[in-house]
């Protein structure tokens, strides 16, 4: 069955699948009417990540993106509602606050979690599984690369300023050690700070779909926004958030990310017994 219209799929045949789960800004009118502020509802979007990774299609990668805002449903959370980071502040499957703790809903109102899980969460993961299955018919192993960003300073979620590049592999469980090492090696080449499995170890997408034993190696890349945007550090307002996408500013980050995706492809292709780049 074709995925619903809110899911955009750009198909390639290389052994690389990019997931873009938080770049959407669409909110159905009936939901937006319940919210305190349209700006607050979109504040925690992964702004312009689809533009930053726009080169990936030229590599033959497949891209899966939802146009729906994470305020409607966060497709990178455990659908059971269990926290992926026990003991740490986070937001829910259907967020009721921003990352900064600001209420999203008007008093007495809130999300119908079951309906949103069925309407948006389940189809997104079905689309990912479909593309994983398709690519696995072409390649012995593939890399699922989950694309994210977050403001560099969010005191409710983490102390101090976040490193530029935050690699998550669920503590090494979602991909082979060689892939993690290859990504780390490229992350160290661009003059950006980086960490693996720090504050962000990978969300539901990485943890659920990463099956190294079945040839599916999953990695989350959480970028601090200052890596590719002229980000105001600290509190933000409608007057300065989000900043416009500036290709010149983003170029150094894009160059590092291009090398990281090349490393992902090299890792996946190394398993091809014919050694044929595809």
N, C-alpha and C positions, 0 to 999 in steps of 0.2 A: 504494500500500500504506500502511495506517495505521502511524504510528510506534509503536515499542514503548512499553510502559506507563511506562517510566522517563522518557519525554519528555512534558512537559505543554505543550499548545498552547492558548492563549486567542486566538481569532480576532476581529479587527476588520477594518474596511474602509478605515480611514484609511491614507495613504501612509507609515506609520511602523511599523517592526518592531523590537521590543526582544529582544535575546538575553541570557539570564541563564545563563551557562555554569558558574558556580562557586558557586552557592548551595546545591547539594545536599549532603546529609550521609549518604546511604545507601551502605553498603559490604556487599557480599555476605558471608555468614558465612565462606565458604572463604577469601576474601581477608583478612578481618579477623583470622582465626586466624594469619595469617603476620606480622601487624604487631606492632611493639613496644608500641604504646599506642593505644587508640581515640581518646584526646584529641589526641595528636600527629597522628593521621591526619586529624583534622578541624580542626586549629589554623588552617590557612590558607584555610578557607572564606571566601567573601565574605559575611560574616554579615549577615543581615536585609535584604539588598539587595532581595529580592522584596517586602518590606514597604515599604521606602522608596519604591519605584517603583509601589506598589499603585494609585496614581491613574491610571496610564497607560491602563488599559483604558477608563476613562471618556472618554479622548480619542479612542477608536476605534482605538487601537494594537493590534497583534498582539504577543503575548508567547510566546516559546519558551524553555522552561526544562528543564534536566535535574535530576532528583532525586538523581543519583549523585554522590558525592564526587569532587573532582578527584584524590584519591589513587588512585582506581580508574583513571581516565584523564583527562588534561587536554585537553578538546576545543578549547582555545585555543593549542595547540602545533602546530608543523609535523609532519604525520604521518610524514614521512621521518626524523624525529629530529634534523634540522638545527636549530641554535640560531637563534632569531629575534633574539638580541642577541649576536653573536659577540664574544668577549673579555670578556663580562660574566657574572657569576654568574647562574644561573637554575635552574629545575627542568625535568625531562624530560617527555616525553609521558606516561609512567607514572612519576610522581615516586618517587624512592628516598630523598629527604631532604625535610625541611621547608624553608621559606624561610631559616630560621636555620642550616641545615646538619645538623640532627639526623637520624640514620638512622630510617627508617620501618619497615624490615623486620628481622625476627630474623635472626641470623647464618646464612648459607647459603641464605636464601630471597630471592625477588625476583619481579617481575611477569612474566607472559607477555604481552609487549607486543603481539605480532601478534594474539592472541586478543582482547585488550581493544580494540585499534584496530578490529577487525572488529565486535565486539559492542556497543560504545558510541560510539566516535568517529564511525564512518561513518554510523550512523543519525542522530546529532544533526545532522550537516552535511546529510544528505539532507532532514531536516525543515526546516532553514533554507532550503535551496534550493527546497523545495516552497512555502514561504510567500512567498519572494521572487518566484517565478514567478506565484503567485496574485495577489499585490498588483500586479505589473507588468501583469497583464491589466486592472487597474482604473485604473492611474495611469501617466502618462508617466515619472515618476521617483519613487523612494521613498528613504527614509533607513533604513538599518540601524544601530541604536544599540546598542552592546555595553556592558553594565552590569557594572562591577567595583568592588571595593574591596580595600584592603590596609592593614595596620598602618602607622602614620605613621613609625615608626622601625624599620628592618630593616637594620642595618649591613652585612650580607653582600650585600645587593642594591643599596643606594644610600647615599650619604653624607648626614649631617645628617637633617633632618626634611623629609618629602615635602610639596610644596604640597598644599593642600586638593583642588583640582580639576586633574586631569591628562588633557588632551585628546590623543588619539592619532589621527592620520590618515595614518600611514605616510609622514611627511614631506610631506604634501599630496597623495599619490598616490591615496588611497582615496576622496576626495570632492572636490567643487568648492571652490575658494577661498572663494566666497561663503558656503557652508555653514559652513566653519571659522570665518570671520569673524563670522558671526551667533552661533555658539555662544560664541566668545570674548567678544563684546559682552555677552551675558547673564551669562557667568561673572564678569565684572567688576562686576556690579551688587549682589552680595550680601555684600560685605565679606570674601570668602574669597580666599586666594591661589590663583593658577592658572598653568598653563604649557601650551603646546602642543608636542607632540613632544619632551618632555624625556626623562626616564628611561623613560617608557612611550610608545611610538610606535604602539601597536596590535599585537595579537597575530595569530594565524592567521585568526581570524574576520574581522577588519577587512581584513587584507591579501589574503585569498583571495576573500572575497565582494564586496569593494568594487570596483565596476566603473563608475566615473562615466560612461564612454563608452556604457554600456548602460543608464543610468538608475538604477543602484544606487550610492548614496553611503553609505559606511560610516565610522563614527566610534566610537572606544572612549573611554569615560569611566571613568577609574580614580580613585576617591575615596579619599583618606586617611581612615582610619576615624574620626578625631577630628572630621571634618566632620559626621558624623551620629550618632556614638556617644560616650558618656563613656569614652573610651579611655584605659587606663593606658599612658603612654608608656614605652618600654623593654621589658625582658623581661616576659613574661606567664606565667601558670601556670593550672592548672585552677581555682584559687580566684578568679581575676579575669577569665578569658577563656573565652567571650565575655561581654561585659556584656549586660544585658537591653536590648531595644529600648525606647526612651523616645520616644514620639511628640512630646512637647514639646521635647525636646532636638533631635530631627531636623527640626523644623518649618522653621527657617531654610534648611537645606540643601534640604529638599523644595520650598520656594518657588522657589529658584534653579533647581532641576532642572525644575520645572514650566515655568518661562520658557524654559529651554533646549529642552525638548521642543516647546513652542509654536513656537519659532524653527525647529526642524526641520520641523514641519508646514507652516509658512508658506513655507519654502524649497521643499518638495516640491510644494505646491499652486500655487506660482507658475508651474510648468511646465504646469499643466492649461490647455489652450486654451479651455476653457469657463469657467475661473475658478470652478468649483463646489467649495466645501468639501465633502469627503466623509469 
